[in-house]
Amino acid sequence: MPPLSFETPPETADWNLPITHADYTKLLAGHVPRDMDDKVWIQTEVPEAPSNTVLHIYHGWKAREVLRIEIAAGDANDTEAREWASIVKIWWRKEYKGEEDMTEGEAKMFAVNTCNYVLGCGIERGDGAESEAGEEVDGDEKGED
């Protein structure tokens, strides 16, 4: 079954989170669920013409889109730069799993954690991504789990 895009119009926010070329390469690889217990599917759209890459994160057995991030790639001749690319925008499903609405900070944290844990990236949290310890970021506090 192909993944399903957002069922309702998603929330959106600009973001300026730098990433390395190594992490960008891992994002491009995406992730296909290995078995029924693996409910995360990550798919990347890389345009042929110079444009931004879009990464889709789907969750569940029906693979419903929960997050989307847009990435502006860096200079292909300077892949050693620490801030090689940048995540420039995020879309997220506000209502997630019947829980309280997902805030911008929680969506950014979810995106960073998913990329780090599922794809093996080393993206540092910043610019609105809350830490797992529940630190206050951009005026939002992480709620109880």
ZABA-675616 format. One line per field, with one value per residue (C-alpha): residue number from 1; z negated, x negated, y. Coordinates in nm, 2 decimals. Example, Ala and Ser with C-alpha at 12.3 -4.5 7.8 and 13.67 -1.06 7.14 Angstrom:
// ZABA-675616
num	1 2
pz	-0.78 -0.71
px	-1.23 -1.37
py	-0.45 -0.11
END
This chain:
// ZABA-675616
num	1 2 3 4 5 6 7 8 9 10 11 12 13 14 15 16 17 18 19 20 21 22 23 24 25 26 27 28 29 30 31 32 33 34 35 36 37 38 39 40 41 42 43 44 45 46 47 48 49 50 51 52 53 54 55 56 57 58 59 60 61 62 63 64 65 66 67 68 69 70 71 72 73 74 75 76 77 78 79 80 81 82 83 84 85 86 87 88 89 90 91 92 93 94 95 96 97 98 99 100 101 102 103 104 105 106 107 108 109 110 111 112 113 114 115 116 117 118 119 120 121 122 123 124 125 126 127 128 129 130 131 132 133 134 135 136 137 138 139 140 141 142 143 144 145
pz	0.00 0.09 -0.18 -0.24 -0.24 -0.51 -0.57 -0.68 -0.60 -0.81 -1.03 -0.89 -1.02 -0.88 -1.03 -0.99 -1.12 -0.98 -0.89 -0.77 -0.43 -0.60 -0.76 -0.43 -0.26 -0.53 -0.49 -0.11 -0.18 -0.36 -0.55 -0.45 -0.74 -0.79 -0.96 -1.11 -1.43 -1.23 -1.17 -1.03 -0.66 -0.54 -0.18 -0.01 0.30 0.48 0.77 1.10 1.14 0.87 0.59 0.23 0.12 -0.06 -0.32 -0.42 -0.75 -0.76 -1.06 -1.12 -0.92 -0.68 -0.64 -0.71 -0.67 -1.01 -0.92 -0.61 -0.61 -0.33 -0.30 -0.11 0.01 -0.01 0.22 0.38 0.39 0.02 -0.15 -0.46 -0.58 -0.92 -0.81 -0.46 -0.42 -0.61 -0.71 -0.60 -0.66 -0.85 -0.80 -1.07 -1.15 -1.44 -1.58 -1.64 -1.78 -1.96 -2.19 -2.26 -1.95 -1.86 -1.90 -1.67 -1.92 -1.96 -1.58 -1.54 -1.83 -1.67 -1.33 -1.48 -1.70 -1.41 -1.18 -1.45 -1.57 -1.25 -1.00 -1.23 -1.18 -1.43 -1.38 -1.68 -1.83 -1.79 -1.68 -1.85 -1.89 -2.25 -2.42 -2.56 -2.91 -2.84 -2.84 -2.76 -2.40 -2.22 -2.51 -2.50 -2.76 -2.68 -2.84 -3.04 -2.84
px	0.00 -0.15 -0.19 0.09 0.03 0.17 0.54 0.61 0.41 0.09 -0.06 -0.37 -0.67 -0.99 -1.30 -1.67 -1.85 -2.19 -2.29 -2.61 -2.66 -2.68 -2.34 -2.19 -2.32 -2.15 -1.82 -1.83 -1.85 -1.51 -1.38 -1.14 -0.98 -1.15 -0.86 -0.52 -0.66 -0.85 -0.59 -0.81 -0.85 -1.07 -1.07 -1.27 -1.19 -1.49 -1.40 -1.59 -1.62 -1.80 -1.55 -1.50 -1.48 -1.16 -1.16 -0.83 -0.79 -0.50 -0.38 -0.15 -0.05 0.14 -0.17 0.00 -0.22 -0.29 -0.58 -0.75 -1.07 -1.22 -1.60 -1.81 -2.13 -2.47 -2.76 -2.84 -3.21 -3.23 -3.09 -3.32 -3.13 -2.98 -2.66 -2.64 -2.26 -1.97 -1.63 -1.42 -1.06 -0.85 -0.49 -0.33 -0.01 0.13 0.35 0.13 0.24 0.54 0.32 0.30 0.22 -0.14 -0.32 -0.58 -0.86 -0.73 -0.71 -1.07 -1.18 -1.00 -1.16 -1.51 -1.47 -1.32 -1.61 -1.87 -1.72 -1.58 -1.84 -2.14 -2.19 -2.36 -2.14 -2.18 -1.86 -1.82 -1.59 -1.27 -1.34 -1.28 -1.52 -1.40 -1.46 -1.17 -1.37 -1.18 -1.25 -1.08 -0.84 -0.69 -0.74 -0.73 -0.43 -0.42 -0.47
py	0.00 0.34 0.60 0.85 1.22 1.45 1.38 1.74 2.06 2.04 2.30 2.46 2.66 2.80 2.64 2.71 2.39 2.32 1.97 1.80 1.64 1.30 1.35 1.48 1.16 0.95 1.14 1.07 0.70 0.70 0.40 0.13 -0.07 -0.41 -0.59 -0.53 -0.39 -0.12 0.15 0.43 0.49 0.77 0.87 1.14 1.35 1.48 1.71 1.68 2.06 2.26 2.28 2.18 1.81 1.71 1.43 1.27 1.08 0.83 0.63 0.33 0.03 0.25 0.47 0.81 1.12 1.28 1.51 1.66 1.86 2.07 2.07 2.32 2.14 2.30 2.33 1.99 2.09 2.16 1.85 1.89 2.21 2.15 2.34 2.19 2.19 2.34 2.22 2.53 2.43 2.17 2.05 1.84 1.67 1.88 1.60 1.30 0.96 1.10 1.30 1.67 1.88 1.87 2.20 2.34 2.26 1.90 1.85 1.97 1.74 1.45 1.52 1.54 1.23 1.03 1.12 1.05 0.72 0.56 0.69 0.71 1.09 1.31 1.62 1.85 1.99 2.36 2.64 2.52 2.15 2.05 1.81 1.48 1.62 1.86 2.18 2.50 2.61 2.90 2.94 2.59 2.33 1.96 1.80 1.48 1.16
END
